[in-house]
Amino acid sequence: MFLAMIWQVYIIICSDASLYTGITTDMDRRFRQHATGRGAKYFRGRLPERLLYLEGGHTRSTASRREAEIKRMTRAAKCILISSERNELMGDGN
């Protein structure tokens, strides 16, 4: 039996106040990877500070498309997205 992976799209605020967007199947593991320098090259000169946005329910393909869509957004549009009901972190104290 094949179990489909559930992919998530996320946005992290970094130590230099930039917003990093990525995808994963395990957010806790991926954040730890970024924090210890084993994640994306983007974190070689900055540290991840906090997860601001999480959007689940994707396949690998739809997560990649959504990641690209978010990366094309302006910072202002990303801030609106972070504050939206689409953010699965809303309501849990973030």
N, C-alpha and C positions, 0 to 999 in steps of 0.2 A: 504494500500500500504506500502510495506517495503522499507525503504531507507537504502542502504548499507553505512556503515561508511567507510570513506577513512582514512587509517592509514598511518602514516609517521614514518620513522626511522631517528633518529637524533644523532649527536655527539656534546657534550658540552665540552669545556675546563674548567677545574676547578681551584680553587685558588692554588692548589698544583701542577699545570701543568699537571695533569692526564687528560685523555680523557674518558668521560663517554658516553656510547651508550645506547639508549633506544628507545621506541616506544610510540606513542600517536595518538589521533585523534584531539588534540587541542594543538599546540605547545606553544602558549602564556600561556595558563592555566598551562601546565606541567612545563614550566620554572619557573613560579611563585611558583608552589608547591615546586619545588626543592629549590628555593631561600629562602622560608620561613620554610623549614624543614618538610614540609608535603609530600614530594615526597619520593624518594628512600632512604633507609638507608645509601647508599653510601655518601650522602650529610650531614651526621651528623658531620663529621670531616673536611669538606671542603665546599666551596661555589661554585656554578656555576658562571662562569665569562661571558662566551659568547657562543652563538650557532655558531658552525663552519660548520655544515653539516646538510642538510635536503634532504631527499629522499621520495617522496610521491607516491601515486598511488597504495598502497598496501591494501590487505585485512588483517584481524587480523592474519591469518595464514602465509601469505607471509611476513608480517612485522616481525613476530616472528622468522621466518627462516632467514631473512636477518640480523636481530639483532644478532642472534647467529653467523652467518657467519662473521660479522664485529668484534664481540668480540673475535673471534679466530685469527684475523689479528694481525700482529706486529704493533707497533707504526708507523714504517716507512711506512707500507702499508696503514695504516689509513690516514697518512699525504698525501699520493698520492691520495687517494680517496677524501679527503677534497678538493684537488686542481683540481679534475677532472670535466668534463662537467656534470657528473651525479649529482653533487651538485646543488640543486635548488637555493641555496643562491648566486651562482656565478653570478656576474653582477649586484647585488643590493648593492654593497658597502661593503660587508663583506669580 
